[in-house]
Amino acid sequence: MEISASDRELIAVMKQYCAAKAELESLKAQLEAARQAAGEAIGVFYDPRQNAEQAADLQRSHRLREEMASLMQRAEAWGRAASGADEHDGSEAEERQSFEKRADALFGA
């Protein structure tokens, strides 16, 4: 089976998505462990303006979420495009079958 350039692009996007998700999950676990160790309230700890010590990691977690959303939008766009192509291919097949039935009726096949 040959993989198209479009399919390879989708695979690359999904690999990026999975890598970002794994990094985010790891970062969230580290942050939550730090929050619990510090005994901080959630609202205070997760606010980069109030938690300068963790601000870089908190901002990184926000960037990872944005990256994941962007990657998922690209994958969804690919899926919609592929779905549209499948629908177009299906209608062509139906037209071809309809033509073949009419031809058979006309020519007595």
C-alpha positions in Angstrom: 0.0 0.0 0.0 1.4 3.4 -1.0 1.0 6.3 1.3 0.1 9.6 -0.3 1.9 12.9 0.6 -1.3 14.0 2.2 -1.4 10.9 4.4 2.2 11.4 5.4 1.4 15.0 6.4 -1.5 13.8 8.5 0.8 11.2 10.2 3.4 13.9 10.9 0.7 16.2 12.4 -0.7 13.4 14.6 2.9 12.5 15.8 3.4 16.1 16.7 0.0 16.1 18.5 0.9 13.0 20.5 4.3 14.4 21.4 2.8 17.7 22.6 0.1 15.8 24.6 2.7 13.6 26.3 4.8 16.6 27.2 1.7 18.4 28.5 0.7 15.5 30.6 4.2 15.2 32.1 4.3 19.0 32.7 0.9 18.9 34.4 2.0 16.1 36.7 5.1 18.0 37.7 3.2 21.2 38.3 0.5 19.5 40.3 3.2 17.7 42.4 4.9 21.1 43.0 1.5 22.7 43.9 0.7 20.0 46.4 4.2 20.1 47.9 3.9 23.9 48.3 0.4 23.6 49.7 -0.8 26.3 47.4 -4.4 26.9 46.3 -5.1 26.0 42.7 -6.1 29.5 41.7 -2.9 31.0 43.1 -0.4 28.3 42.0 -1.7 28.2 38.4 -1.7 31.9 37.9 1.7 32.9 36.3 1.3 36.4 37.7 1.2 35.1 41.2 3.6 32.2 40.8 6.8 33.6 39.3 8.7 30.4 40.2 6.5 28.3 37.9 5.5 30.9 35.4 7.7 29.5 32.6 6.2 26.0 33.0 2.7 27.4 33.3 3.1 29.4 30.1 4.6 26.4 28.4 1.5 24.4 29.3 -0.7 27.0 27.7 1.4 27.0 24.5 1.2 23.2 24.4 -2.6 23.4 24.6 -2.7 25.9 21.8 -0.3 23.8 19.7 -2.5 20.7 20.3 -5.6 22.7 19.3 -3.9 23.9 16.1 -2.7 20.4 15.2 -6.1 18.9 15.8 -7.7 21.6 13.5 -5.2 20.6 10.8 -6.1 17.0 11.2 -9.8 17.7 11.1 -9.4 19.8 8.0 -7.6 16.9 6.4 -10.4 14.6 7.4 -13.0 16.9 6.0 -11.1 17.2 2.7 -10.7 13.4 2.6 -14.4 12.9 3.4 -15.3 15.3 0.6 -13.1 13.5 -1.8 -14.7 10.2 -0.8 -18.2 11.7 -1.4 -17.1 12.9 -4.8 -15.7 9.5 -5.7 -18.9 7.9 -4.5 -21.1 10.1 -6.7 -18.9 9.4 -9.7 -19.3 5.6 -9.1 -23.0 6.0 -8.8 -23.1 8.0 -12.1 -21.0 5.3 -13.8 -23.4 2.6 -12.6 -26.4 4.6 -13.7 -24.9 5.1 -17.1 -24.0 1.4 -17.4 -27.6 0.4 -16.5 -29.0 2.8 -19.1 -26.5 1.4 -21.7 -27.5 -2.1 -20.9 -31.1 -1.3 -21.3 -30.5 0.5 -24.6 -28.3 -2.1 -26.1 -29.9 -5.2 -24.6 -26.9 -6.5 -22.7 
